[in-house]
Amino acid sequence: MNDAALRRRLDAALVLLAANVLLLLALALRFTPETTVGMLVFAALLGYGLRAGR
């Protein structure tokens, strides 16, 4: 498998993963909005802390 084919497969997998996350986020916001917003804020703070720590 050459580099271009591998890159195309990885891009397709990333698109499917992003679509899955968005679908789960939409469902979570519909059924438990308070918990979902809290988890999003926690994930954002965690990501910021990891990025700022570098």
C-alpha positions in Angstrom: 0.0 0.0 0.0 1.5 3.3 -1.0 1.4 6.5 0.9 -1.5 8.1 -1.0 -3.8 5.1 -0.5 -3.0 5.0 3.2 -3.6 8.7 3.5 -7.0 8.3 1.8 -8.0 5.5 4.1 -6.9 7.5 7.2 -8.8 10.5 6.0 -12.0 8.4 5.5 -11.6 7.0 9.0 -11.2 10.4 10.5 -14.3 11.7 8.7 -16.3 8.7 10.0 -15.0 9.3 13.5 -15.9 13.0 13.4 -19.4 12.2 12.2 -19.8 9.7 14.9 -18.7 12.2 17.6 -21.1 14.8 16.2 -24.0 12.4 16.2 -23.4 11.3 19.8 -23.0 14.9 20.8 -26.3 15.8 19.2 -28.1 12.9 21.0 -26.5 13.8 24.3 -27.5 17.4 24.0 -31.1 16.3 23.3 -31.4 14.0 26.3 -29.1 15.4 28.9 -28.1 18.9 28.0 -26.6 19.9 31.4 -24.3 16.9 31.6 -23.3 17.3 28.0 -22.3 21.0 28.4 -20.4 20.1 31.6 -18.5 17.4 29.8 -17.7 19.7 26.9 -16.4 22.3 29.2 -14.3 19.7 31.1 -12.9 18.4 27.8 -12.1 21.9 26.6 -10.3 22.7 29.9 -8.4 19.4 29.7 -7.3 20.0 26.1 -6.3 23.5 26.9 -4.2 22.3 29.9 -2.5 19.7 27.8 -1.8 22.1 25.0 -0.5 24.9 27.4 1.7 22.4 29.2 3.8 21.7 26.2 
